[in-house]
Amino acid sequence: MVQYAVHHKRGDRKKSNHRGLKLLERSMDSLNNAMTFEFDHLFILTDIGASEANRLSSFGLVEGGSRIHHGQGTANRCFFFHNAMLELLWIHDPEEAKSEPIHQTRLWERSTNRNNGACPFGICLRPAKGSEDTVAFSSWAYRPPYLSETMSIRVATNSDVLTEPMLFQISFGKRPDQYSAQKSQPLEHGVGFREITRVELVSPAANNPSPELQALLETNHLKLRIGTEYFVELGFDGEVQGKQVDFRPELPLIISW
């Protein structure tokens, strides 16, 4: 057997060790970010009434509670899973949506232009237990009328970048399987889904993410890739069955499990 010896110059060895340390540091930072935050929910902007929810129900998802966000001008239909929620959101009252301080969220512009270049999604994180004072991205305090005066939502400072999803974080968020009895939602679905384990945004603007979106990507709770149109892929339960359903064009959503 011919033996080959690999020789390293001292400088090469140092460079190699340095690269290895950098990779290890990045891996540790990534792990820490993932443990500091949790994915809370995704919203998709729709037409009034979100008739698209009916197709999700026909597929086998069980719809949960809905609500009107008084003062914000929006309403929703929701589907809850053990660790997170899928929300279909629409403008219920245009005047409220365009009022102070709601207009700063750009929900009105995002909704009315969602078929004309605006990203129709919102992505919400919640802090993990013990990290309640940590926000994933630079943000401003949003205090919609439907919340108590002591509560706020941290909205990312890129909220006027309509080619990216609205990013926000709620300190009061919980896993749906930890809701109180009064707020409990149906979590068992005919298709058997339990947890959202992948959220991947496909976007025509993916090549140049803002610092706020980049910060969210670094939490490992969102993946991003380039595409010709906006849509989201939601993966459930590790996608071990290798199945997929595409709800486009009615809803910019693909589900894999």
Secondary structure as GFF3:
##gff-version 3
##sequence-region A 1 257
A	DSSP	alpha_helix	10	36	.	.	.	ID=ss1
A	DSSP	beta_strand	37	45	.	.	.	ID=ss2
A	DSSP	alpha_helix	52	59	.	.	.	ID=ss3
A	DSSP	beta_strand	67	69	.	.	.	ID=ss4
A	DSSP	beta_strand	74	80	.	.	.	ID=ss5
A	DSSP	beta_strand	85	91	.	.	.	ID=ss6
A	DSSP	alpha_helix	94	97	.	.	.	ID=ss7
A	DSSP	three_ten_helix	102	105	.	.	.	ID=ss8
A	DSSP	alpha_helix	107	112	.	.	.	ID=ss9
A	DSSP	beta_strand	121	127	.	.	.	ID=ss10
A	DSSP	beta_strand	139	142	.	.	.	ID=ss11
A	DSSP	beta_strand	153	156	.	.	.	ID=ss12
A	DSSP	beta_strand	166	170	.	.	.	ID=ss13
A	DSSP	three_ten_helix	176	178	.	.	.	ID=ss14
A	DSSP	three_ten_helix	181	183	.	.	.	ID=ss15
A	DSSP	beta_strand	196	203	.	.	.	ID=ss16
A	DSSP	alpha_helix	211	217	.	.	.	ID=ss17
A	DSSP	beta_strand	223	226	.	.	.	ID=ss18
A	DSSP	beta_strand	231	236	.	.	.	ID=ss19
A	DSSP	three_ten_helix	237	239	.	.	.	ID=ss20
A	DSSP	beta_strand	244	246	.	.	.	ID=ss21
A	DSSP	beta_strand	253	256	.	.	.	ID=ss22
###
